[in-house]
Amino acid sequence: MNNYQTQTNALIFGASRGIGLGFVKALLKKQNINIYATYRRRNVAAELLSLETTHPQVLHCLAVDVTKEDQIANLSDYIQQMESKLHLVVNCVGILHQGALQPEKSLRQIYSENLVYYFQVNSIASTLIAKHLLPLFCHSNKSILAFISAKLGSIGDNHLGGWYGYRASKAALNMLMRTIAIEYGHKCPQTIVVSLHPGTTDTDLSKPFQKNISSHQLFSIEKTVNQLLEVINSLTENDSGYFFSWDGNRVPW
Ligand SMILES: NC(=O)c1ccc[n+]([C@@H]2O[C@H](COP(=O)([O-])OP(=O)(O)OC[C@H]3O[C@@H](n4cnc5c(N)ncnc54)[C@H](OP(=O)(O)O)[C@@H]3O)[C@@H](O)[C@H]2O)c1
């Protein structure tokens, strides 16, 4: 994030719940910040929308389904009418399970439409965000474009198998992030583009899979967000294009 500017403009995708909502709460404690936050379903975004009511000058909430490119384009147009720059963008949108869509335990459970949906939400959306927000990163202040990935997307670290769609879509996200970092490096070199592994965090996403996780390995949302903000604040331009864990170490591809 930018330490030199008087005002930081931040945009958090997927802020209705979980880690995204945690980022909004943490950023609201900072001075001189202006926060844009997206939600998909209004009916599950009550806490976020009530924060907007209590912080009307600072927090601006907008509905965006990241599988719809026109909605990302409209968001970018709207922010460009309000601001000339963004300094911090964190894409916290992700799915592991959603209704009948559940992580696959074996090849018998592979359905191409489910794989496509994992890729649409977990991988492709981040490229659309990078595509449409590029004009807002064309300035001279240090800035961060971060995508929340997952260590399960590490190919080198995959010793257990299973969860085909989730793993593959996060591995694809990391390749897309790296490629975005190279293009941003030419067009807006002061922007650091990274993937971040948050660690297992107590959210709706991990809830069905928490029973074999010890309490010290399961982070609260607040702890995860504080750790990720520390990583974000310590990033330098040489870090662009890499995949970082919550402890600041690089995750193997
Ligand atoms: N929790 C963990 O242990 C863990 C571990 C590793 C990585 N991660 C990653 O961290 C990120 C955040 O996860 P979380 O645990 O905070 O999950 P979560 O609590 O389930 O929140 C997911 C967020 O994604 C949004 N979303 C899903 N599909 C969307 C779409 N098509 N368009 C717009 N928004 C959409 C949800 O919006 P709605 O409220 O409208 O559904 C919600 O805001 C994800 O990328 C996840 O893969 C999490």
PDBQT file of the ligand as one rigid body, heavy atoms in Angstrom, charges set to zero:
ROOT
HETATM    1  N1  LIG A 301     -11.101 -19.574   4.334  1.00  0.00    +0.000 N 
HETATM    2  C1  LIG A 301     -10.000 -20.267   4.065  1.00  0.00    +0.000 C 
HETATM    3  O1  LIG A 301      -9.574 -21.138   4.864  1.00  0.00    +0.000 OA
HETATM    4  C2  LIG A 301      -9.229 -20.016   2.819  1.00  0.00    +0.000 A 
HETATM    5  C3  LIG A 301      -8.014 -20.707   2.631  1.00  0.00    +0.000 A 
HETATM    6  C4  LIG A 301      -7.282 -20.474   1.465  1.00  0.00    +0.000 A 
HETATM    7  C5  LIG A 301      -7.760 -19.569   0.522  1.00  0.00    +0.000 A 
HETATM    8  N2  LIG A 301      -8.955 -18.926   0.721  1.00  0.00    +0.000 N 
HETATM    9  C6  LIG A 301      -9.397 -17.994  -0.314  1.00  0.00    +0.000 C 
HETATM   10  O2  LIG A 301      -9.700 -16.742   0.284  1.00  0.00    +0.000 OA
HETATM   11  C7  LIG A 301     -10.698 -16.067  -0.499  1.00  0.00    +0.000 C 
HETATM   12  C8  LIG A 301     -11.825 -15.602   0.436  1.00  0.00    +0.000 C 
HETATM   13  O3  LIG A 301     -12.419 -16.767   1.000  1.00  0.00    +0.000 OA
HETATM   14  P1  LIG A 301     -13.377 -16.726   2.285  1.00  0.00    +0.000 P 
HETATM   15  O4  LIG A 301     -12.919 -17.823   3.152  1.00  0.00    +0.000 OA
HETATM   16  O5  LIG A 301     -13.499 -15.349   2.793  1.00  0.00    +0.000 OA
HETATM   17  O6  LIG A 301     -14.747 -17.201   1.598  1.00  0.00    +0.000 OA
HETATM   18  P2  LIG A 301     -16.282 -16.851   1.911  1.00  0.00    +0.000 P 
HETATM   19  O7  LIG A 301     -16.448 -16.437   3.324  1.00  0.00    +0.000 OA
HETATM   20  O8  LIG A 301     -17.052 -18.007   1.373  1.00  0.00    +0.000 OA
HETATM   21  O9  LIG A 301     -16.534 -15.542   0.984  1.00  0.00    +0.000 OA
HETATM   22  C9  LIG A 301     -16.490 -15.667  -0.393  1.00  0.00    +0.000 C 
HETATM   23  C10 LIG A 301     -16.807 -14.338  -1.019  1.00  0.00    +0.000 C 
HETATM   24  O10 LIG A 301     -16.783 -14.508  -2.444  1.00  0.00    +0.000 OA
HETATM   25  C11 LIG A 301     -17.969 -13.907  -2.974  1.00  0.00    +0.000 C 
HETATM   26  N3  LIG A 301     -18.331 -14.483  -4.266  1.00  0.00    +0.000 N 
HETATM   27  C12 LIG A 301     -18.450 -15.788  -4.607  1.00  0.00    +0.000 A 
HETATM   28  N4  LIG A 301     -18.806 -15.885  -5.904  1.00  0.00    +0.000 NA
HETATM   29  C13 LIG A 301     -18.885 -14.622  -6.398  1.00  0.00    +0.000 A 
HETATM   30  C14 LIG A 301     -19.173 -14.073  -7.656  1.00  0.00    +0.000 A 
HETATM   31  N5  LIG A 301     -19.497 -14.828  -8.714  1.00  0.00    +0.000 N 
HETATM   32  N6  LIG A 301     -19.147 -12.722  -7.803  1.00  0.00    +0.000 NA
HETATM   33  C15 LIG A 301     -18.846 -11.927  -6.753  1.00  0.00    +0.000 A 
HETATM   34  N7  LIG A 301     -18.572 -12.391  -5.511  1.00  0.00    +0.000 NA
HETATM   35  C16 LIG A 301     -18.589 -13.722  -5.347  1.00  0.00    +0.000 A 
HETATM   36  C17 LIG A 301     -19.012 -14.161  -1.916  1.00  0.00    +0.000 C 
HETATM   37  O11 LIG A 301     -20.139 -13.357  -2.140  1.00  0.00    +0.000 OA
HETATM   38  P3  LIG A 301     -21.624 -13.810  -1.622  1.00  0.00    +0.000 P 
HETATM   39  O12 LIG A 301     -21.676 -13.424  -0.185  1.00  0.00    +0.000 OA
HETATM   40  O13 LIG A 301     -22.571 -13.081  -2.465  1.00  0.00    +0.000 OA
HETATM   41  O14 LIG A 301     -21.705 -15.306  -1.795  1.00  0.00    +0.000 OA
HETATM   42  C18 LIG A 301     -18.202 -13.816  -0.671  1.00  0.00    +0.000 C 
HETATM   43  O15 LIG A 301     -18.124 -12.423  -0.499  1.00  0.00    +0.000 OA
HETATM   44  C19 LIG A 301     -11.152 -17.069  -1.564  1.00  0.00    +0.000 C 
HETATM   45  O16 LIG A 301     -10.476 -16.805  -2.769  1.00  0.00    +0.000 OA
HETATM   46  C20 LIG A 301     -10.672 -18.407  -1.016  1.00  0.00    +0.000 C 
HETATM   47  O17 LIG A 301     -10.439 -19.349  -2.050  1.00  0.00    +0.000 OA
HETATM   48  C21 LIG A 301      -9.690 -19.117   1.846  1.00  0.00    +0.000 A 
ENDROOT
TORSDOF 0
